[in-house]
Amino acid sequence: MEIESELHKQNPWWDGKFKEESYPRDKYLREIKNNLKSKEILILTGLRRVGKTTIIKQTIKQLLDSGAKPEDIFFVSIDAFNLLEFSIHQLVEEYRKIHKKNADDFFYVFLDEVSSRDNFAQELKSLYDNENIKIICSSSVATLMRDKKANLTGRTRTIEIMPLDFQEFLMFKEAEISEADNAKLESYFKDYLKIGGIPYYVLTEDKDYLNELVEGVIYKDIIAYHRITAERTIKELFVLLCQRVGKPMSYNKISEILKISVDSAKRYVGYFEKAYLFYVVDRYAKSINERITSPKKIYIGDVGIKNTITGFKDLGASYENLVFLKIKDRTPAYYLENSTEIDFIVNDLLIEAKYNKKIEEHQKKVFDSLKIKNKIIAEGYSFFINK
């Protein structure tokens, strides 16, 4: 009865008690909706506290509003303490018993933080291969979704949930602004530069919450998962990366500062990447060898986190970071020629990010000389509106 009680608690729509009134993240809801009829397992991934569980609940509300039966929707938080002793299969079987489901009955299964289970990939493969169900999962760690035994190859579609973009930020702040109201938009954009896009932090500006988020990523997703004993080194690396956002830095330099090997520096930065806390950008180069050996540029998953560590300064670095997050999916590189750097190059697009300052003359010469079709100098909030 204890497991049944817990599942009823996690699925309040079974008892007609479900309310979901959070701000809708429409771009993700549309993508999920467009993939609900496919057989593929949908995986929502991204930084901790970025809103994956909320988006799952919003998807459930949409299903209910469109006529899905409450008993055809099964949600379970896999890392719930009361359920740790049960396998995913056992939880699904318990759901079948509660609702008297036949073996071939269709239903939706939402598995929150599925990768907290060691053998989740094998269980998902078995469910996918043998059940008439649609599975939607969430996970905060990318490395866990890279299935070492290839159990899930060809069976999944991944959607990375990002922190709020500027237009979502305005919605969360309930800002009613016309596009012509430049002064007001500029004021809100400066708030966005400072606060970032972690949904609950945008609503509350509670710094303790953001600190807990960082502790959770560092301890659960990095130190505990990778069984790291050098706890202090990981914390020092986190602070160092926050301080170096937007600045080229080599793994040799990191190893020198932290007094660790180059291999350890590379591996530890990779752990931060897999937890979506930092992203690494390569230098643009025609030679693979040059790209590998050149210094990297580091960007953080959320500028609000950076600002809690470094203070609200170096707005240029925070602005450049926001530009990166907007174009991240296009795999940008940075361009360097004779010590002159241009922030981003993406296929036929060149972007230099400048916040409240003009492009320098030596940069402009390089910027203008490059034979690239489209060139943008991103200077303020307008880069983040309707593009």
C-alpha positions in Angstrom: 0.0 0.0 0.0 2.9 2.3 0.6 4.0 2.3 -3.1 0.4 2.8 -4.2 0.0 5.7 -1.9 3.2 7.3 -3.2 2.2 6.9 -6.8 -1.2 8.4 -6.1 0.6 11.3 -4.5 2.8 11.8 -7.5 -0.2 11.5 -10.0 -2.9 13.8 -8.5 -4.8 13.9 -11.8 -5.9 10.3 -11.0 -7.9 11.7 -8.2 -9.0 14.9 -9.9 -6.7 17.2 -7.9 -4.2 18.4 -10.5 -3.4 22.0 -10.9 -0.6 23.4 -13.2 -0.4 27.2 -13.3 3.2 27.9 -14.0 4.4 30.0 -16.9 4.3 27.9 -20.1 7.6 27.3 -21.9 5.9 27.2 -25.3 8.9 26.4 -27.6 9.6 23.2 -25.6 5.9 22.3 -25.3 5.5 22.5 -29.1 8.6 20.4 -29.7 7.3 17.7 -27.2 3.8 17.8 -28.7 5.2 17.3 -32.2 7.0 14.2 -31.0 4.3 12.6 -28.9 3.0 10.3 -31.7 6.4 8.9 -32.5 7.6 5.7 -30.9 11.0 7.3 -29.8 11.7 7.8 -26.2 11.8 11.6 -25.5 14.6 12.7 -23.2 14.5 16.2 -21.7 17.9 17.1 -20.5 19.7 20.2 -19.2 21.1 22.0 -16.1 19.5 21.2 -12.7 16.6 23.4 -11.8 16.2 24.7 -15.3 12.5 23.6 -15.4 12.5 20.1 -16.8 10.0 18.7 -14.3 7.7 21.8 -14.7 7.7 21.3 -18.5 6.8 17.6 -18.0 3.8 18.7 -15.8 2.8 21.3 -18.4 2.9 18.6 -21.0 0.6 16.4 -18.8 -1.8 19.3 -18.5 -1.9 19.7 -22.3 -2.6 16.0 -22.7 -5.5 16.2 -20.1 -6.8 19.4 -21.8 -6.8 17.7 -25.2 -8.9 14.7 -23.9 -6.4 12.2 -22.6 -7.8 10.1 -19.8 -6.1 10.7 -16.4 -5.5 7.0 -15.8 -3.6 6.9 -19.1 -0.8 9.2 -17.8 1.8 7.8 -15.4 4.4 10.1 -13.8 7.0 9.0 -11.4 10.0 10.8 -9.9 12.6 8.0 -10.1 14.8 9.5 -7.4 12.0 9.7 -4.8 13.2 8.2 -1.6 10.2 6.0 -1.1 10.7 4.3 -4.5 14.4 3.7 -4.6 14.0 -0.1 -3.9 11.7 -0.6 -6.9 12.9 -1.0 -10.5 11.3 1.0 -13.3 9.6 -2.2 -14.5 8.2 -2.8 -11.0 6.8 0.7 -10.9 5.2 0.3 -14.3 3.7 -3.0 -13.1 2.3 -1.4 -10.0 0.7 1.3 -12.2 -0.9 -1.5 -14.3 -2.4 -3.1 -11.2 -3.8 0.2 -9.9 -5.6 0.9 -13.2 -6.2 -2.7 -14.3 -4.3 -2.2 -17.5 -4.0 -4.9 -20.1 -0.6 -5.9 -21.5 -1.3 -4.1 -24.9 -3.1 -1.0 -23.5 -1.4 2.3 -24.5 -0.4 4.9 -21.9 2.1 7.7 -21.4 5.0 7.2 -19.0 6.9 10.2 -17.6 10.1 9.3 -15.7 11.6 12.2 -13.9 15.4 12.1 -13.3 15.5 8.6 -14.9 19.3 8.5 -15.0 19.5 8.4 -11.2 19.2 4.6 -11.7 22.3 2.7 -12.7 20.6 0.3 -15.1 18.0 2.8 -16.6 19.2 2.2 -20.2 18.5 -1.5 -20.1 15.1 -0.9 -18.5 14.1 1.7 -21.0 15.2 -0.5 -23.9 13.1 -3.3 -22.6 10.0 -1.1 -22.1 10.5 0.4 -25.6 10.9 -3.0 -27.3 8.1 -4.8 -25.5 5.4 -2.3 -24.4 2.8 -0.2 -26.3 3.7 3.0 -24.4 5.2 6.5 -25.0 8.1 7.3 -22.7 9.2 10.8 -21.8 12.2 11.1 -19.5 14.2 13.8 -17.9 17.9 13.8 -16.8 20.3 16.5 -15.5 23.5 14.7 -16.6 24.4 14.3 -20.3 27.0 11.6 -19.6 24.3 9.3 -18.3 22.3 9.6 -21.4 25.3 8.5 -23.6 24.5 4.9 -23.4 27.8 3.0 -23.2 26.3 -0.3 -24.3 24.2 1.3 -27.0 21.0 0.0 -25.6 19.1 3.1 -26.7 20.7 3.7 -30.1 18.0 4.8 -32.6 15.4 4.7 -29.9 15.6 8.3 -28.4 15.2 11.9 -29.3 16.8 14.5 -27.0 15.6 18.0 -26.2 17.9 20.2 -24.2 16.0 22.6 -21.9 17.9 25.9 -21.5 17.5 28.6 -18.9 15.0 31.3 -19.8 15.7 33.3 -22.9 15.1 37.1 -22.7 11.5 36.9 -24.0 10.7 34.1 -21.5 12.4 36.3 -18.8 10.0 39.2 -19.6 7.0 36.8 -19.3 8.2 35.5 -15.9 8.6 39.1 -14.8 5.1 39.9 -16.2 6.6 42.8 -18.0 4.1 44.5 -20.4 6.3 46.3 -22.9 5.9 47.4 -26.4 8.9 46.9 -28.7 9.1 50.7 -29.1 9.6 51.2 -25.3 13.4 51.1 -25.6 14.3 52.5 -22.1 12.1 49.9 -20.3 13.4 47.0 -22.4 17.0 48.1 -21.7 16.2 48.2 -18.0 14.8 44.7 -18.0 17.6 43.5 -20.2 20.2 44.7 -17.6 18.2 42.8 -15.0 18.4 39.7 -17.2 22.2 40.2 -17.6 22.4 40.1 -13.8 19.8 37.5 -12.8 20.1 35.0 -15.7 17.4 32.5 -16.6 17.0 29.9 -13.8 13.2 30.0 -13.5 12.7 30.0 -9.7 15.6 32.4 -9.2 14.1 34.8 -11.7 10.8 34.8 -9.7 12.4 35.0 -6.2 16.0 36.3 -6.7 16.9 34.1 -3.7 20.7 33.7 -3.8 20.6 30.7 -1.4 18.5 28.8 -4.0 21.2 29.5 -6.7 24.0 28.4 -4.3 22.1 25.2 -3.5 21.7 24.5 -7.2 25.5 24.9 -7.7 26.2 22.6 -4.7 23.8 20.0 -6.2 25.6 20.0 -9.5 29.1 19.9 -8.0 28.3 17.2 -5.4 25.7 15.0 -7.1 26.5 15.3 -10.8 30.3 15.6 -10.6 31.9 14.6 -7.4 29.5 11.7 -6.4 28.9 10.4 -9.9 32.5 10.4 -11.0 33.7 9.3 -7.6 36.2 12.3 -7.3 38.2 12.6 -4.1 39.7 16.0 -5.1 36.7 18.0 -3.9 38.6 21.2 -3.3 40.1 21.1 -6.8 36.6 20.8 -8.4 35.4 23.8 -6.4 38.4 25.9 -7.3 38.0 24.9 -11.0 34.3 26.0 -10.8 35.4 29.5 -9.5 38.2 29.7 -12.0 35.9 28.9 -15.0 33.3 31.5 -13.7 36.1 34.1 -13.7 37.3 33.2 -17.2 34.0 33.2 -19.0 34.5 34.4 -22.5 38.3 34.4 -22.3 40.5 32.0 -24.2 42.2 29.5 -21.8 44.2 26.4 -22.4 44.1 23.2 -20.4 47.8 23.7 -19.7 47.0 27.0 -18.0 44.3 25.4 -15.9 46.6 22.6 -14.9 49.3 25.1 -14.0 46.9 27.3 -11.8 45.3 24.3 -10.0 48.5 22.2 -9.9 46.9 19.2 -11.5 47.8 17.3 -14.7 46.6 18.5 -18.1 44.6 15.2 -18.5 42.9 15.9 -15.2 42.1 19.5 -16.2 40.6 18.3 -19.5 38.6 15.5 -17.7 37.3 17.8 -15.0 36.2 20.5 -17.4 34.4 17.7 -19.4 32.5 16.7 -16.2 31.2 20.3 -15.9 30.2 20.2 -19.6 28.2 17.0 -19.1 26.4 18.6 -16.2 25.4 21.5 -18.5 27.2 24.0 -16.2 29.8 25.1 -18.7 30.3 24.9 -22.5 33.6 24.7 -24.3 34.1 26.5 -27.6 36.9 25.7 -30.0 38.9 28.2 -32.1 38.0 28.3 -35.8 40.6 26.5 -37.8 40.8 24.6 -41.0 43.3 22.1 -39.5 41.9 19.7 -36.9 45.2 19.7 -35.2 45.2 23.5 -34.8 41.6 23.4 -33.5 42.5 20.7 -30.9 45.7 22.4 -29.6 44.4 26.0 -29.5 43.1 27.5 -26.3 39.3 27.1 -25.7 36.7 29.6 -24.7 34.5 28.8 -21.8 30.8 29.9 -21.3 28.5 29.1 -18.4 25.1 27.6 -18.6 23.5 30.6 -16.8 25.0 34.1 -16.2 23.1 34.5 -12.9 25.3 31.6 -11.5 28.5 33.4 -12.7 27.4 36.7 -11.1 26.9 35.1 -7.7 30.6 34.1 -7.8 32.2 37.0 -9.6 29.8 39.8 -8.7 27.8 41.8 -11.2 30.7 43.2 -13.2 32.3 42.6 -16.6 28.9 43.0 -18.3 30.7 42.5 -21.6 31.5 38.9 -20.7 28.0 38.2 -19.4 26.5 39.7 -22.6 28.9 37.6 -24.8 27.8 34.6 -22.8 24.1 35.3 -23.5 24.9 35.6 -27.2 26.6 32.3 -27.1 23.6 30.6 -25.4 21.3 32.0 -28.1 23.4 30.5 -30.9 24.8 27.4 -29.0 22.9 24.9 -31.0 24.7 26.0 -34.2 28.1 25.0 -32.8 29.9 28.3 -33.0 33.7 28.7 -32.9 35.7 31.8 -32.1 37.9 33.4 -34.7 41.5 34.5 -34.0 43.9 36.3 -36.4 47.1 37.9 -35.4 46.0 38.3 -31.8 42.7 39.9 -32.9 39.6 37.9 -31.8 36.1 37.9 -33.2 33.6 36.3 -30.8 31.7 33.8 -33.0 31.8 32.3 -36.4 29.0 30.0 -37.5 29.1 28.7 -41.1 28.2 31.8 -43.1 27.6 34.1 -40.0 30.1 36.2 -38.1 29.1 37.8 -34.7 30.9 40.2 -32.5 29.2 40.8 -29.1 29.6 44.3 -27.7 27.6 45.6 -24.7 27.6 49.4 -24.4 30.9 49.8 -26.3 32.0 50.1 -29.9 34.0 47.6 -31.9 37.7 48.4 -31.7 39.4 49.5 -34.9 41.8 46.5 -35.2 38.7 44.2 -34.7 36.7 46.1 -37.3 39.5 45.6 -39.9 39.4 41.9 -39.4 35.6 41.8 -39.1 35.2 43.7 -42.4 38.0 41.7 -44.2 36.5 38.3 -43.7 34.7 36.9 -46.7 31.6 35.8 -44.8 28.1 36.3 -46.1 26.3 37.6 -42.9 27.9 39.8 -40.2 26.3 41.0 -37.0 27.6 43.3 -34.3 25.3 42.3 -31.3 25.1 45.5 -29.2 22.1 45.2 -26.9 18.7 43.6 -26.2 17.6 43.8 -29.8 19.7 40.8 -30.7 17.5 38.7 -28.3 14.1 40.0 -29.6 12.2 38.1 -32.3 15.2 36.4 -33.9 
